[in-house]
Each structure stands twice: as C-alpha cells, then as structure tokens.
C-alpha cells in the first residue's frame, strides 16, 4: 500500500466517524462564543494603542535573529521575563514561544532518570508529548480532579520504591488549574496537602499549567496559584499568553536553577527561533494592561455573565426535561452543568454536537462541536466560551438558538446532519 493510500484510509476512518478535522475561518459578523479571548482584549482599542506605542518606542529591527542562545535574545526579553515573574510572585521566569513548546521542553528534560511522573488523566496533549521524551522510568495517570485517586497513586509509588520514600527519586505531578474542555478547576489546596503528607522528604514536585486561568483569577489576574497563596508550593508554573492575554507565547515560572537547566537542556528553546520584537511588545502591552488594573472591570463583567448563562441554561434544561427523557428518541440528549462553572468555559453535552454547533453558527453564534478524540467517548459537547465583551442580549440569543434546535429535533424539522458542515 502506498503512502497516499495509507493516509487516505486513516482520513476515511475519521470521516466515517464524523471526527475529521479541517481548517475554517470565522464569520466576522458572528457573535464569538468560542475563542479563548476571555477578557475580549483582542478587540480592546486601548490595548491596541498600547501595543502600537510599544512598537513605536522599540528597536527598529523587528526581526528575531535566531534562537535565544544565538542571536534571538535581548535585554527587552530579559527585562520582560523579570517583570512577569515578579508580577506572579515567582523568583524567575523563562519566556517560550508557545505553551506547547514550554510543556514539551520542560517535561522532556526536567524529570531525571528513575523519576516518576503522575498526571491528571485530562492533562494537555503537550504534556503527553513531553512525557514521552522524558527519562522518567514510570508515568501514571490519576482520575481527573480526584484527590483520593491521586492519594492512591502516590501511596503505591512510595510503597513500591524505597528510593522515593527516602527522597532519592523525584515524583513530578502534572495538573492544570482550569481544564480547557470542561472548564473545571483543580483542587490545588488538597493536591498540595497530599504531596506534603505522602512525600515529606520534599521530592514531590507540583507543576501547574495556568493557561486558562491567566488573567482571570487572583488580584490583577495573577492566576489561581496566586489567588490561593500557593506560590511557594509550586516547582514550576506555566502561564500562556494566547488566551485571556490576547497575544502569543508563554512563560515558565521556576527557580533560577531550573531556569538555567532549561536553557541548557530544553530542546524547543535551544533549537527554535525566538519570538520577534512585535510578539514581545504585544506581551508587554497585555501585561501592562493587567498590572495597571485595567482588566479588573472586564473580569467582573465576565463573572456576572458566567452566573447569568448558567441560570439560563438550567432553566432551558428544566423546560426540556421531557424531551431529554429516554422515551424521547426524537431529540438528542442535552445536559448542562448543575453547578455553576468556576470558569468561562461551559460544556453542553449533546449526542449531536456538530449539528447543534452548525445550527447555532447559522443563527450567528460561533460555538464548536467537540467530539472524540479531543474528549472521551460519551462526553460529546458544544463548548461555550464566554467573554467580557459578550452582552446579555447575545447570551439570550444563544440560549434561544439552542432551544430552537432541540425543538426542531423533537419535531423532526431538522435532518440529522443539518446539511451544514460545522466549523470545528
């Protein structure tokens, strides 16, 4: 079988299971309920002007020049690193081109030979890729956001390895503060307590990905770790800039020793051309926006919308309870979280998420249908992301569109595939 035939067979399997991915462009007139631009900073004109001012006042050479170890570094980048680290109450930081690069570089080199990695089963794909390259002798998953499951895993590791018990081997624990598909928040305090209790020799190292909490939690958007006052209990924190910060790149917050180690051993950092000055200027402008408190009213508005949408969805689900019963085969199940999400991310479970997403898109609301392998089988959903710039009227319009689609399903008024290719 030739290469083209082999890869076409793989693609055909995804087409047949309705899990094929494709690149799309957004309808600029649609209401955004999909992007990770939680604070709506991507369209904030004051931030835009700050970015332009940074460009005007910066160097005339806007290129990168190479990797940071060659010609890509600058005093601007190093100063920015120090400012961001200080903002997040960290001793030092290391800028990276992306969160993916940061995780792959970190996890591929930091665990030493014989160490163990323990990770939340829903951890990001970039952590998985990094772990596969690591020298750790063992990788163990624990049930998502379940401290009791983590306790069992750590107890087994300590029981089976005397070197871990004596503190001669390290255990690295990987979690996220906010998970991108369900929008749920990690029980960080309980996780920290378990690590201290079961690994008292100090060889338990918690590494937290704050990608979806940066800008939303803690004073001035410093993140969930700062909000909980757990900075000293973290070995490494990752903050990314491509979500609420509305730019690109990431930073690893860590000790100066770990920073130096990563500079020497993290291959994505060593062999990748570093960010250009415009990218760094965008990061500078966004962080200045946070540091000056300008995002605080946006954050308050966003949290008000989160509670409002949750109430609207609960009311919708209650009114559709008969339609969602097992006897109602004409209508796809629709389930919403009973507890108000602690983030702007809502998962509305449906057996036909692509059709529902396509219908909402036709009505002018950009949401995405999420299916396996991105999420586990049986948890297909539309993913709704709220933004500070959304309005009450837009939220009501989206909920109304969801209701209309369900009613069409019950009445048989909409074909199973909706005859629309959904945006993935």
WOGIGI-V302364 format. One record per residue. RES is the residue in one letter. D_CENTER is the distance of its C-alpha to the mean C-alpha in Angstrom with 1 decimal. Layout:
{{RES,D_CENTER} {RES,D_CENTER}}
This chain:
{{X,38.7} {X,37.6} {X,34.0} {X,33.7} {X,34.9} {X,32.5} {X,29.4} {X,30.8} {X,31.2} {X,27.6} {X,26.6} {X,29.2} {X,27.8} {X,24.5} {X,26.5} {X,28.6} {X,25.7} {X,24.0} {X,20.9} {X,21.7} {X,19.2} {X,20.5} {X,19.8} {X,20.5} {X,20.9} {X,20.3} {X,23.3} {X,23.6} {X,25.6} {X,23.1} {X,21.2} {X,17.5} {X,15.6} {X,12.9} {X,11.3} {X,8.4} {X,11.5} {X,11.6} {X,14.6} {X,16.3} {X,17.0} {X,17.1} {X,20.4} {X,21.6} {X,25.0} {X,25.6} {X,22.5} {X,23.8} {X,27.1} {X,25.9} {X,24.2} {X,27.6} {X,29.5} {X,27.5} {X,28.4} {X,32.0} {X,32.4} {X,30.8} {X,32.5} {X,34.2} {X,32.6} {X,29.2} {X,28.5} {X,26.9} {X,29.8} {X,28.1} {X,25.9} {X,25.7} {X,28.4} {X,30.8} {X,30.9} {X,27.3} {X,27.2} {X,28.6} {X,29.6} {X,27.2} {X,24.2} {X,25.5} {X,26.2} {X,22.8} {X,21.3} {X,23.7} {X,23.1} {X,19.3} {X,20.0} {X,22.6} {X,20.5} {X,18.1} {X,21.2} {X,20.8} {X,23.8} {X,22.5} {X,19.6} {X,19.2} {X,17.7} {X,16.2} {X,15.9} {X,12.2} {X,9.3} {X,10.6} {X,14.1} {X,13.4} {X,12.2} {X,15.0} {X,17.5} {X,16.9} {X,17.0} {X,19.8} {X,22.1} {X,21.6} {X,22.7} {X,26.4} {X,28.9} {X,29.3} {X,26.2} {X,24.0} {X,20.2} {X,18.9} {X,15.4} {X,13.7} {X,14.4} {X,10.9} {X,9.5} {X,7.6} {X,10.5} {X,10.9} {X,11.9} {X,14.3} {X,15.8} {X,16.4} {X,17.9} {X,20.2} {X,21.7} {X,22.2} {X,25.6} {X,24.6} {X,27.2} {X,25.1} {X,21.6} {X,21.2} {X,18.6} {X,18.8} {X,18.2} {X,14.9} {X,15.0} {X,18.8} {X,20.6} {X,23.8} {X,22.4} {X,21.2} {X,24.7} {X,26.4} {X,24.6} {X,25.4} {X,28.9} {X,29.5} {X,28.4} {X,30.7} {X,33.5} {X,33.4} {X,33.2} {X,35.6} {X,34.1} {X,30.9} {X,33.0} {X,35.0} {X,31.9} {X,32.8} {X,29.7} {X,26.1} {X,23.4} {X,19.8} {X,17.3} {X,13.6} {X,11.2} {X,7.8} {X,8.7} {X,6.7} {X,5.8} {X,4.3} {X,8.0} {X,10.1} {X,8.7} {X,10.8} {X,11.2} {X,12.5} {X,16.2} {X,16.2} {X,19.9} {X,21.1} {X,19.3} {X,20.9} {X,24.2} {X,24.2} {X,23.6} {X,26.4} {X,28.7} {X,28.4} {X,28.1} {X,30.5} {X,31.4} {X,28.3} {X,26.9} {X,23.7} {X,20.8} {X,17.5} {X,14.6} {X,11.5} {X,8.0} {X,7.5} {X,4.9} {X,4.4} {X,8.0} {X,9.8} {X,12.6} {X,12.5} {X,13.9} {X,17.1} {X,19.9} {X,19.2} {X,15.4} {X,15.6} {X,12.8} {X,13.3} {X,15.2} {X,17.6} {X,18.0} {X,19.1} {X,21.2} {X,19.9} {X,19.7} {X,22.7} {X,21.3} {X,18.4} {X,19.4} {X,16.4} {X,13.4} {X,10.8} {X,10.0} {X,8.7} {X,10.7} {X,9.5} {X,8.0} {X,10.4} {X,12.5} {X,13.4} {X,14.3} {X,13.4} {X,13.3} {X,12.1} {X,14.2} {X,15.0} {X,16.9} {X,19.7} {X,23.5} {X,25.7} {X,26.8} {X,23.5} {X,22.9} {X,26.2} {X,25.6} {X,22.4} {X,24.5} {X,27.0} {X,25.2} {X,21.6} {X,22.6} {X,19.8} {X,20.9} {X,24.6} {X,24.9} {X,22.7} {X,24.0} {X,22.3} {X,20.9} {X,23.8} {X,25.0} {X,23.7} {X,20.1} {X,20.9} {X,22.8} {X,19.8} {X,17.8} {X,21.0} {X,21.5} {X,18.1} {X,18.5} {X,22.1} {X,21.1} {X,19.2} {X,22.0} {X,24.6} {X,23.2} {X,22.9} {X,19.5} {X,20.8} {X,22.6} {X,19.7} {X,17.5} {X,20.5} {X,20.9} {X,17.4} {X,17.9} {X,21.3} {X,19.9} {X,17.5} {X,20.7} {X,22.7} {X,20.7} {X,20.5} {X,24.3} {X,24.9} {X,23.1} {X,25.0} {X,28.1} {X,27.5} {X,26.9} {X,30.0} {X,32.1} {X,31.0} {X,31.6} {X,34.7} {X,33.1} {X,30.4} {X,33.1} {X,33.8} {X,37.0} {X,35.4} {X,34.8} {X,34.8} {X,31.4} {X,28.0} {X,26.4} {X,24.1} {X,22.3} {X,20.2} {X,19.0} {X,22.0} {X,20.4} {X,18.7} {X,14.9} {X,13.9} {X,11.1} {X,11.5} {X,10.1} {X,13.1} {X,14.0} {X,17.6} {X,19.0} {X,21.7} {X,23.7} {X,23.8} {X,20.4} {X,21.3} {X,24.6} {X,23.2} {X,20.6} {X,23.5} {X,25.7} {X,23.4} {X,23.0} {X,26.8} {X,27.1} {X,25.1} {X,21.6} {X,18.7} {X,16.6} {X,15.4} {X,16.8} {X,14.6} {X,16.8} {X,17.2} {X,16.4} {X,12.8} {X,13.5} {X,16.7} {X,20.0} {X,21.1} {X,17.8} {X,17.8} {X,16.7} {X,16.1} {X,12.7} {X,13.7} {X,11.7} {X,14.2} {X,15.0} {X,17.6} {X,19.8} {X,20.2} {X,23.6} {X,25.2} {X,27.1} {X,24.1} {X,22.5} {X,25.9} {X,26.3} {X,23.1} {X,24.3} {X,27.7} {X,26.6} {X,24.9} {X,28.2} {X,30.3} {X,28.6} {X,29.2} {X,32.8} {X,33.3} {X,32.2} {X,34.7} {X,37.4} {X,36.8} {X,36.3} {X,33.4} {X,33.5} {X,31.0} {X,29.2} {X,29.8} {X,31.2} {X,28.1} {X,25.7} {X,22.3} {X,19.6} {X,16.8}}
